[in-house]
Amino acid sequence: MNSRKPLCTVPFTKLFVLTDGTYRDCCASFPETLSRPGESVVDWWNSDQLAGIRKSMWSTEFPLACQNCEAQEHIHNSSFRLSASKEIDTLAEHYKTPDTWHIMFGNKCNLACWICDEKSSSLIAHHKQRIDILPVNFVNPNDEFTRKWPDLKANILDSYNHHDTVRICILGGEPIYNKDVIEFLEYLIAQGLSNRTILEFTTNGTILGKTLLKLFDRSQWKYICIFVSVDAIGPVAEWIRYGSNWSAIADNIMHYRDTVNYVEIQTTLSILNLMALPDVIDFCKAHDLAQTISMLSDPEFMDIRKWDGNISAINQQPFVDRNLHSYIDLIGSNKQPGMSDRLTAYIQQFSLVRRPLVDFDPALASFLGVQ
């Protein structure tokens, strides 16, 4: 047992499963490190790649891939790294099995969020297919995930043989939209494992029915957290997370707040929702909701740090009033020519399948230069 904690405990304790059943080093890293084709759970957990990442965590300086956590700590003194490190006091340099699983159950999703892509949203894949910009080599990740799920599920269940408490972090797509997720949660309850499970569930907040009300009964779980993705309020929220209804989402958030152990709003900051950030912060404060703000790195033409467009239209006063100066300072801090043009071109490609931004937020449409 090493009495000294590494810079970050994530690669020692957590395993991240992508929509097609492959693995990555961390949900916050950029650039990410991916498993090699054909690697099993055990192969990845014991791979030279992951061992190298673990070794780098005994340094006192942030690796390049950890720039997002570094930025978050500079602005808010909080990050995924810091929250993970609070979970344990000391750390074995190598766990036989993870105690935390972050699982993306395929790409089935009912929304077409602009910051997302076809690998994480079946609706985006459908839209891109209709306008003929879906990559020719695109393979539906659900097929591969379904093939790998039995082995993955067996390894997850084995974690209960090594840890008193297992943390299951479920993502999508939209996991509530996925029957495999519902069946897995029902299985954990039926096997008596849910009371040893910290369930963390990330959702777009659009769907809430009788099945979910029953599953999210906190008396059946050791602890249950609901993370709701909210990038804006009102009409602009319905454009950014395209296909959503803000009123329904707000109602569902209030229900979660009153029924589960913990609810957190997770905001992904991009050039699309920068001006909406003060309103999201006010919404969270008004309803006593915790909030985490993370920086978007990919696609790069939505990264506020690389933005090369005109920022004079941004009203800075709401940021000043809420002590959010750091976000204004980040705009164009790593300016890359052509980012604004690429964003405009990307948005306009979808004019045949999505309503124009001007219908939702004329000011944002003017700022981004799109119709």
Protein Blocks (a to p, Z undefined) as FASTA:
>chain_A
ZZbdcfblklmmpccddfkopacfbfkbccdddddehiafklmmmgmklmmmmmmmmpcb
dcfklmmmmmmmmmnopafklmmmmmpmbdcfbdfbdcbdcddehjbdfbdcfkbcfklo
mklmmmmmmnopacfkbccfklmmmmmmmmmmmmmmmmmmmpfbdcddddedjfklpmkl
mmmmmmmmmnopmmmcccddddehlaccfklmmmmpmklpmbdcdddddfbehjllmmmm
goiafklmmmmmmmmmmmmmbdcddddddfklmmmmmmmmmmmmmnopacdddddfbdfk
lmmklpcbdfklpcfklmmmnopmmmmmmgoplgcehklmmmmmmmmmmmmmcccfklmo
mmlmmmnopZZ
